[in-house]
Amino acid sequence: MAEAQKRQKKGATRAQDAITTSAKSAMMDKTSAGQGLHIVVNANAKRGGRRVAAQIARALPAAHVKLTRSIDEVEGWLRTRVLPSAPRAVLSAGGDGSAISLLNALDRTVPKDCPFPVVGALPLGTGNAWAHALGARKLDTCIRALQRASGVPPTKRYGLLTCDGVLTFFAGSGWDAQVLDDYRLQLEASPSNRVAKSVWGYLSAMLLRTAPKALVYGRPHVLVENLGEDVFTMSADHTLVRLAGVGRGAVLYDGLASVTGAATCPEFGYGFRAHPHAERLLGFMSVRVYDQSTHRAILDIPKLWKGQHPLRGMTDWFATEVRMTFSRAIPLQIGGEAVGSRRTVEYKTADRVVDALDWRMLT
């Protein structure tokens, strides 16, 4: 009987030791969550940058979380804290503008012959086009995935383009840029209106502000010239076709246009797949011209949103460099930010490519 009690006591002790070891391991895992991650949070994010920075820091105690208000702060943080530490990943928490600011800050701080560290985006903005293209969904879901992750993060190779001297993943002229400007004005007029900040606010800006302007001013004429080498297009069955005899200096398009642009990212935010095949050919950008009357374009909105192809009035190419010259100055947006009007816009695939955190593989 005494021997049985000794064995029982010894077994209980081993079980308690196992529980204690497990608890210590869980505590260590919790305190090491986010090890090697550097996360820059936009203090001006619409969803509360300061609050989210604190939330991320609590959830990922081993991560370095930086709240910034300007591109200069981001560059200083990269030079002094991030790049010397060989980070596992550098993430931006904000919208597409925040992601683009991070990419451009990296471009100025990382030598041209060196690759970027792994980059990524946490969705904290309005449209979150790039974050969604990389598979990110809700912010909390992404943070929980980072808590569980360790080692080398899964990545997706992503191309970029330059427009007006800015490294980006999409840009465009025409309706899309005008809508963004009208959407901003609408938000400023109703800052506390939650509907105005949603996709419905975007649509109402399009229908009530942008469409009437298009009716009054009409569609501009645009000349699209190829400044690169090979150009591809896409057939109705989604097959890539190289255009024979189309080289540097060739005119790709000469006519009216409602929307023009280039992208390496398939959407513009809110699930609007403006360039649905942009990821199809690494090293090339998707170049698109859409030309329809205002009435026809409004009717096409559901098809445009879903990225339907082919679509009447739509012409697509995959190119490395193009120049668009318009008959009058028209609005330009870069990465979802309205930057004024231009008569000439050039798009070029960037020498930089990035290994971006693939949320689909992480979650």
C-alpha positions as CSV (number, residue, x, y, z in Angstrom):
1,M,0.0,0.0,0.0
2,A,2.8,2.4,0.9
3,E,4.6,1.6,-2.3
4,A,1.4,2.3,-4.3
5,Q,1.0,5.7,-2.6
6,K,4.6,6.5,-3.4
7,R,4.1,5.7,-7.1
8,Q,0.9,7.8,-7.1
9,K,2.6,10.7,-5.5
10,K,5.5,10.5,-7.9
11,G,3.1,10.4,-10.9
12,A,1.2,13.5,-9.6
13,T,4.5,15.3,-9.2
14,R,5.5,14.5,-12.8
15,A,2.1,15.7,-14.0
16,Q,2.4,18.9,-12.1
17,D,6.0,19.4,-13.4
18,A,4.6,18.9,-17.0
19,I,1.8,21.4,-16.3
20,T,4.3,23.9,-14.9
21,T,6.7,23.4,-17.9
22,S,3.7,23.8,-20.3
23,A,2.6,27.0,-18.6
24,K,6.2,28.4,-18.7
25,S,6.4,27.5,-22.4
26,A,3.1,29.1,-23.1
27,M,4.2,32.2,-21.2
28,M,7.5,32.3,-23.2
29,D,5.6,31.9,-26.5
30,K,3.3,34.7,-25.5
31,T,6.2,37.0,-24.6
32,S,8.1,36.2,-27.7
33,A,5.1,36.8,-30.0
34,G,6.1,39.1,-32.8
35,Q,9.9,38.5,-32.5
36,G,11.7,40.1,-35.4
37,L,8.7,42.0,-36.6
38,H,8.8,45.8,-37.1
39,I,5.4,47.5,-37.5
40,V,4.9,51.1,-38.4
41,V,1.5,52.5,-37.6
42,N,0.0,55.6,-39.3
43,A,-1.0,57.9,-36.5
44,N,-3.5,59.5,-38.8
45,A,-5.2,56.3,-39.8
46,K,-9.0,56.6,-39.9
47,R,-9.5,53.7,-37.5
48,G,-7.4,55.2,-34.7
49,G,-3.7,54.9,-35.2
50,R,-2.7,55.4,-31.5
51,R,-5.2,53.0,-30.2
52,V,-4.3,50.3,-32.7
53,A,-0.6,50.8,-32.0
54,A,-1.2,50.0,-28.4
55,Q,-3.4,47.0,-29.3
56,I,-0.7,45.6,-31.6
57,A,2.0,46.2,-28.9
58,R,0.0,44.2,-26.3
59,A,-0.7,41.4,-28.7
60,L,2.9,41.2,-30.1
61,P,5.1,42.2,-27.1
62,A,8.3,41.2,-28.9
63,A,7.6,43.2,-32.0
64,H,8.8,46.8,-32.4
65,V,5.8,49.0,-33.0
66,K,6.4,52.6,-34.1
67,L,3.7,55.3,-34.4
68,T,4.6,57.8,-37.1
69,R,3.1,60.9,-38.5
70,S,5.3,61.7,-41.5
71,I,7.5,60.0,-44.1
72,D,10.6,61.6,-42.5
73,E,9.8,59.7,-39.3
74,V,9.4,56.5,-41.2
75,E,12.8,56.9,-42.9
76,G,14.5,57.8,-39.7
77,W,13.0,54.7,-38.0
78,L,14.1,52.4,-40.9
79,R,17.7,53.7,-40.8
80,T,18.3,53.7,-37.1
81,R,16.2,50.8,-35.8
82,V,14.9,48.5,-38.4
83,L,17.5,47.8,-41.2
84,P,20.4,47.3,-38.8
85,S,18.5,44.6,-37.0
86,A,17.9,42.3,-40.0
87,P,14.1,42.1,-39.5
88,R,11.9,39.1,-40.2
89,A,9.4,41.5,-41.7
90,V,8.5,45.2,-41.9
91,L,4.7,45.9,-41.9
92,S,2.7,49.0,-42.3
93,A,-0.6,49.4,-40.4
94,G,-2.7,51.9,-42.3
95,G,-4.3,52.2,-45.7
96,D,-2.7,52.0,-49.2
97,G,-1.1,55.4,-48.6
98,S,0.7,54.1,-45.6
99,A,2.0,51.0,-47.5
100,I,3.2,53.2,-50.4
101,S,4.9,55.5,-47.9
102,L,6.8,52.5,-46.4
103,L,7.8,51.2,-49.8
104,N,9.1,54.6,-50.9
105,A,10.9,55.1,-47.6
106,L,12.6,51.7,-48.1
107,D,13.5,52.6,-51.6
108,R,15.4,55.7,-50.3
109,T,17.1,53.8,-47.4
110,V,17.9,50.4,-48.9
111,P,20.8,50.5,-51.5
112,K,19.6,49.8,-55.0
113,D,21.7,46.6,-55.3
114,C,20.2,45.2,-52.1
115,P,16.7,43.6,-51.7
116,F,14.0,44.9,-49.4
117,P,13.3,43.0,-46.2
118,V,10.0,41.1,-46.3
119,V,7.2,43.7,-46.3
120,G,3.5,43.5,-45.6
121,A,0.3,45.5,-44.8
122,L,-2.1,45.4,-41.9
123,P,-5.5,46.7,-43.0
124,L,-6.2,49.9,-41.1
125,G,-7.3,52.3,-43.8
126,T,-10.4,52.8,-46.0
127,G,-9.9,50.7,-49.1
128,N,-6.9,48.5,-48.2
129,A,-6.4,47.3,-51.7
130,W,-2.8,46.0,-51.3
131,A,-3.5,44.3,-48.0
132,H,-6.6,42.5,-49.5
133,A,-4.6,41.5,-52.6
134,L,-2.1,39.8,-50.3
135,G,-4.9,37.9,-48.5
136,A,-5.4,40.1,-45.4
137,R,-8.9,40.3,-44.0
138,K,-9.8,41.7,-40.6
139,L,-7.1,43.4,-38.5
140,D,-7.7,41.2,-35.5
141,T,-7.4,38.0,-37.7
142,C,-4.0,39.2,-39.0
143,I,-2.7,40.0,-35.5
144,R,-3.7,36.6,-34.2
145,A,-1.9,35.0,-37.2
146,L,1.2,36.9,-36.4
147,Q,1.0,35.7,-32.7
148,R,1.1,32.1,-33.9
149,A,3.7,32.6,-36.6
150,S,7.5,32.0,-36.1
151,G,10.4,31.6,-38.4
152,V,10.6,32.8,-42.0
153,P,7.2,34.3,-43.0
154,P,5.6,33.0,-46.2
155,T,5.9,35.5,-49.0
156,K,4.6,36.3,-52.5
157,R,6.8,38.0,-55.0
158,Y,5.2,41.3,-56.1
159,G,6.1,43.8,-58.8
160,L,5.7,47.6,-58.5
161,L,5.5,50.5,-60.8
162,T,6.5,54.2,-60.8
163,C,4.3,57.1,-61.6
164,D,5.2,60.8,-61.1
165,G,8.4,59.7,-59.3
166,V,6.4,57.6,-56.8
167,L,6.8,53.8,-56.2
168,T,3.3,52.3,-56.1
169,F,1.1,49.3,-57.1
170,F,-1.6,51.3,-58.9
171,A,-2.3,54.7,-60.3
172,G,-4.8,56.1,-62.8
173,S,-6.3,59.1,-64.5
174,G,-9.9,60.0,-65.2
175,W,-13.0,58.9,-63.4
176,D,-11.2,56.9,-60.7
177,A,-9.1,59.9,-59.7
178,Q,-12.1,62.2,-59.8
179,V,-14.1,59.9,-57.7
180,L,-11.4,59.8,-55.0
181,D,-11.3,63.5,-55.0
182,D,-15.1,63.8,-54.8
183,Y,-15.1,61.1,-52.1
184,R,-12.7,63.1,-50.0
185,L,-14.8,66.2,-50.4
186,Q,-17.8,64.3,-49.3
187,L,-16.1,63.0,-46.2
188,E,-15.0,66.5,-45.3
189,A,-18.6,67.7,-45.6
190,S,-19.9,64.8,-43.4
191,P,-17.0,63.8,-41.1
192,S,-19.2,61.9,-38.6
193,N,-21.3,60.1,-41.2
194,R,-20.4,56.4,-41.0
195,V,-22.1,55.6,-44.3
196,A,-20.1,58.3,-46.1
197,K,-16.9,56.4,-45.0
198,S,-18.1,53.1,-46.5
199,V,-18.3,51.6,-50.0
200,W,-21.8,53.2,-50.2
201,G,-20.2,56.6,-49.7
202,Y,-17.8,55.9,-52.5
203,L,-20.6,54.9,-54.8
204,S,-22.7,58.0,-53.9
205,A,-19.7,60.2,-54.6
206,M,-19.4,58.6,-58.0
207,L,-23.0,58.9,-58.9
208,L,-23.8,62.3,-57.3
209,R,-20.6,64.2,-57.9
210,T,-18.4,62.6,-60.5
211,A,-21.0,61.5,-63.0
212,P,-22.5,65.0,-63.4
213,K,-19.0,66.5,-64.0
214,A,-18.4,63.8,-66.7
215,L,-21.6,64.7,-68.4
216,V,-20.7,68.4,-68.4
217,Y,-17.0,68.1,-69.5
218,G,-17.2,65.0,-71.6
219,R,-14.4,62.5,-72.1
220,P,-10.9,63.6,-72.9
221,H,-8.9,62.2,-75.9
222,V,-5.8,60.2,-75.0
223,L,-2.8,58.9,-76.9
224,V,-1.1,55.9,-75.3
225,E,2.5,55.2,-76.5
226,N,4.6,52.2,-75.7
227,L,8.0,53.3,-74.3
228,G,9.2,49.7,-73.5
229,E,9.8,46.6,-75.5
230,D,7.3,43.7,-75.7
231,V,3.6,44.3,-75.1
232,F,1.0,41.6,-74.4
233,T,-2.7,41.7,-74.4
234,M,-5.3,39.2,-73.2
235,S,-7.8,37.3,-75.3
236,A,-11.5,36.6,-74.4
237,D,-10.5,33.3,-72.9
238,H,-7.8,34.9,-70.7
239,T,-4.8,33.8,-72.8
240,L,-1.8,36.1,-72.9
241,V,-1.0,37.1,-76.5
242,R,2.2,39.0,-77.5
243,L,1.5,41.8,-79.9
244,A,3.6,41.3,-83.0
245,G,5.4,44.3,-84.4
246,V,4.6,46.5,-81.4
247,G,7.9,47.9,-80.1
248,R,9.2,51.0,-78.5
249,G,7.4,54.1,-79.8
250,A,4.3,52.2,-81.0
251,V,0.9,53.8,-80.5
252,L,-1.3,51.5,-78.4
253,Y,-4.4,53.6,-78.3
254,D,-5.6,56.9,-79.9
255,G,-9.1,57.9,-78.9
256,L,-11.5,58.9,-76.1
257,A,-11.2,57.6,-72.6
258,S,-13.3,57.6,-69.4
259,V,-10.6,55.9,-67.2
260,T,-7.0,55.0,-67.8
261,G,-4.3,53.6,-65.6
262,A,-1.7,51.0,-64.7
263,A,-1.3,48.6,-61.8
264,T,0.4,45.5,-60.5
265,C,-2.3,45.1,-57.8
266,P,-5.7,43.8,-59.0
267,E,-8.0,46.0,-57.0
268,F,-8.5,49.7,-55.9
269,G,-10.0,48.9,-52.5
270,Y,-13.4,47.8,-51.3
271,G,-13.1,44.8,-53.5
272,F,-13.2,46.9,-56.7
273,R,-11.1,44.8,-59.1
274,A,-10.1,47.6,-61.5
275,H,-7.1,45.5,-62.9
276,P,-8.2,41.9,-62.3
277,H,-5.3,40.4,-64.1
278,A,-2.5,42.7,-62.8
279,E,-0.6,39.9,-61.1
280,R,-0.6,37.7,-64.2
281,L,2.8,38.6,-65.6
282,L,5.6,39.5,-63.1
283,G,7.8,42.2,-64.5
284,F,5.0,43.8,-66.4
285,M,2.2,46.1,-65.3
286,S,-1.5,45.9,-66.3
287,V,-2.3,49.0,-68.5
288,R,-6.0,49.7,-69.1
289,V,-8.2,52.1,-71.0
290,Y,-12.0,52.2,-70.5
291,D,-14.1,54.3,-72.9
292,Q,-17.8,54.5,-72.5
293,S,-20.4,57.2,-72.1
294,T,-21.3,58.3,-68.6
295,H,-24.7,56.5,-68.8
296,R,-23.1,53.3,-70.1
297,A,-20.3,53.5,-67.5
298,I,-22.9,53.7,-64.6
299,L,-24.7,50.7,-65.9
300,D,-21.3,48.9,-66.1
301,I,-20.4,49.6,-62.5
302,P,-21.3,46.0,-61.2
303,K,-19.2,44.5,-64.0
304,L,-16.3,46.8,-63.5
305,W,-16.4,46.2,-59.8
306,K,-16.1,42.4,-60.3
307,G,-13.4,42.8,-62.9
308,Q,-15.4,41.2,-65.7
309,H,-13.4,40.5,-68.8
310,P,-13.9,41.1,-71.7
311,L,-16.0,44.2,-71.4
312,R,-17.2,46.5,-74.1
313,G,-15.1,49.6,-74.3
314,M,-12.2,48.1,-72.3
315,T,-8.7,47.6,-73.8
316,D,-5.9,45.9,-71.8
317,W,-2.2,45.5,-72.2
318,F,0.7,44.2,-70.2
319,A,3.7,46.6,-70.8
320,T,6.8,47.8,-69.0
321,E,6.6,51.5,-69.8
322,V,3.9,53.7,-71.4
323,R,3.2,57.4,-71.8
324,M,-0.4,58.8,-71.9
325,T,-1.0,62.2,-73.3
326,F,-4.4,63.8,-72.8
327,S,-6.2,66.5,-74.7
328,R,-6.7,68.4,-71.4
329,A,-5.4,68.2,-67.8
330,I,-7.3,65.5,-66.0
331,P,-7.2,64.2,-62.3
332,L,-4.5,61.7,-61.4
333,Q,-4.5,59.4,-58.4
334,I,-1.5,57.4,-57.1
335,G,-2.2,54.5,-54.8
336,G,-5.6,55.9,-54.0
337,E,-4.4,59.5,-53.2
338,A,-5.5,62.3,-55.5
339,V,-2.4,64.3,-56.6
340,G,-3.8,67.0,-58.9
341,S,-4.3,67.1,-62.6
342,R,-1.9,66.2,-65.5
343,R,-1.9,66.3,-69.3
344,T,0.9,63.8,-69.5
345,V,1.4,60.7,-67.3
346,E,4.1,58.1,-67.6
347,Y,4.0,54.6,-66.0
348,K,7.0,52.3,-65.7
349,T,7.6,49.0,-64.1
350,A,10.0,49.5,-61.1
351,D,13.4,47.8,-60.9
352,R,12.4,46.9,-57.4
353,V,10.4,43.8,-56.6
354,V,9.2,42.9,-53.1
355,D,8.7,39.7,-51.2
356,A,5.4,40.5,-49.5
357,L,3.9,38.7,-46.6
358,D,1.3,36.3,-47.9
359,W,-1.6,36.3,-45.4
360,R,-3.3,33.4,-47.2
361,M,-0.4,31.1,-46.3
362,L,0.0,32.6,-42.8
363,T,-3.6,32.4,-41.7
